[in-house]
Amino acid sequence: MRKIQGIKSLIDYLSSVNYPMTVESVNDLIQKRQIPHNRPIGNLIIFDLDHIDWWLNERQTTPKT
């Protein structure tokens, strides 16, 4: 498993795979539980990059309504 910690690290990863997002967009997705993440304690947020890659693939192949 490839894991990263924090929103900044996620934003850096997303930029590296040509899917740039803002902090506000990521926070909104987290609040709405629309992006895979774990919050094991307090404000610590962990993202599994395998799950993020799957999520990106789903967003790119699902037609928007």
CYANA upper distance limits for C-alpha pairs under 8 A (distance plus 0.5 A):
  1 MET  CA     48 ASP  CA      7.27
  1 MET  CA     49 LEU  CA      7.98
  1 MET  CA     50 ASP  CA      7.30
  2 ARG  CA     48 ASP  CA      6.21
  2 ARG  CA     49 LEU  CA      5.82
  2 ARG  CA     50 ASP  CA      7.00
  3 LYS  CA     46 ILE  CA      7.22
  3 LYS  CA     47 PHE  CA      6.08
  3 LYS  CA     48 ASP  CA      4.90
  3 LYS  CA     49 LEU  CA      6.19
  4 ILE  CA      9 SER  CA      6.96
  4 ILE  CA     10 LEU  CA      7.56
  4 ILE  CA     46 ILE  CA      6.32
  4 ILE  CA     47 PHE  CA      5.87
  4 ILE  CA     48 ASP  CA      7.07
  4 ILE  CA     49 LEU  CA      7.72
  5 GLN  CA      9 SER  CA      6.87
  5 GLN  CA     10 LEU  CA      8.11
  5 GLN  CA     44 LEU  CA      7.85
  5 GLN  CA     45 ILE  CA      6.37
  5 GLN  CA     46 ILE  CA      5.13
  5 GLN  CA     47 PHE  CA      6.80
  6 GLY  CA     10 LEU  CA      7.04
  6 GLY  CA     44 LEU  CA      7.46
  6 GLY  CA     45 ILE  CA      5.85
  6 GLY  CA     46 ILE  CA      6.77
  6 GLY  CA     47 PHE  CA      8.12
  7 ILE  CA     11 ILE  CA      6.63
  7 ILE  CA     23 VAL  CA      7.42
  7 ILE  CA     26 VAL  CA      7.70
  7 ILE  CA     45 ILE  CA      7.91
  8 LYS  CA     12 ASP  CA      6.72
  8 LYS  CA     23 VAL  CA      7.97
  9 SER  CA     13 TYR  CA      6.71
 10 LEU  CA     14 LEU  CA      6.57
 10 LEU  CA     47 PHE  CA      7.79
 11 ILE  CA     15 SER  CA      6.63
 11 ILE  CA     20 PRO  CA      7.32
 11 ILE  CA     21 MET  CA      6.71
 11 ILE  CA     22 THR  CA      7.58
 11 ILE  CA     23 VAL  CA      7.82
 12 ASP  CA     16 SER  CA      6.79
 13 TYR  CA     17 VAL  CA      7.06
 14 LEU  CA     18 ASN  CA      6.85
 14 LEU  CA     19 TYR  CA      5.46
 14 LEU  CA     20 PRO  CA      5.97
 14 LEU  CA     21 MET  CA      7.56
 15 SER  CA     19 TYR  CA      5.81
 15 SER  CA     20 PRO  CA      4.98
 15 SER  CA     21 MET  CA      7.87
 21 MET  CA     25 SER  CA      6.74
 21 MET  CA     26 VAL  CA      7.38
 22 THR  CA     26 VAL  CA      6.88
 23 VAL  CA     27 ASN  CA      6.58
 24 GLU  CA     28 ASP  CA      6.59
 25 SER  CA     29 LEU  CA      6.76
 26 VAL  CA     30 ILE  CA      6.64
 26 VAL  CA     35 ILE  CA      8.50
 27 ASN  CA     31 GLN  CA      6.62
 28 ASP  CA     32 LYS  CA      6.70
 29 LEU  CA     33 ARG  CA      6.40
 29 LEU  CA     34 GLN  CA      5.50
 29 LEU  CA     35 ILE  CA      6.14
 30 ILE  CA     34 GLN  CA      6.67
 30 ILE  CA     35 ILE  CA      6.38
 30 ILE  CA     36 PRO  CA      8.46
 30 ILE  CA     37 HIS  CA      8.02
 35 ILE  CA     52 ILE  CA      8.02
 35 ILE  CA     55 TRP  CA      7.59
 36 PRO  CA     47 PHE  CA      7.33
 36 PRO  CA     48 ASP  CA      8.12
 36 PRO  CA     51 HIS  CA      6.83
 36 PRO  CA     52 ILE  CA      6.91
 36 PRO  CA     55 TRP  CA      7.84
 37 HIS  CA     45 ILE  CA      7.22
 37 HIS  CA     46 ILE  CA      6.27
 37 HIS  CA     47 PHE  CA      5.35
 37 HIS  CA     48 ASP  CA      7.48
 38 ASN  CA     45 ILE  CA      6.25
 38 ASN  CA     46 ILE  CA      5.60
 38 ASN  CA     47 PHE  CA      6.94
 39 ARG  CA     43 ASN  CA      7.43
 39 ARG  CA     44 LEU  CA      6.14
 39 ARG  CA     45 ILE  CA      5.21
 39 ARG  CA     46 ILE  CA      6.77
 40 PRO  CA     44 LEU  CA      7.10
 40 PRO  CA     45 ILE  CA      7.72
 40 PRO  CA     46 ILE  CA      8.30
 47 PHE  CA     51 HIS  CA      8.20
 47 PHE  CA     52 ILE  CA      7.68
 48 ASP  CA     52 ILE  CA      6.80
 49 LEU  CA     53 ASP  CA      6.45
 50 ASP  CA     54 TRP  CA      6.85
 51 HIS  CA     55 TRP  CA      6.62
 52 ILE  CA     56 LEU  CA      6.59
 53 ASP  CA     57 ASN  CA      6.70
 54 TRP  CA     58 GLU  CA      6.73
 55 TRP  CA     59 ARG  CA      6.73
 56 LEU  CA     60 GLN  CA      6.71
 57 ASN  CA     61 THR  CA      6.69
 58 GLU  CA     62 THR  CA      6.31
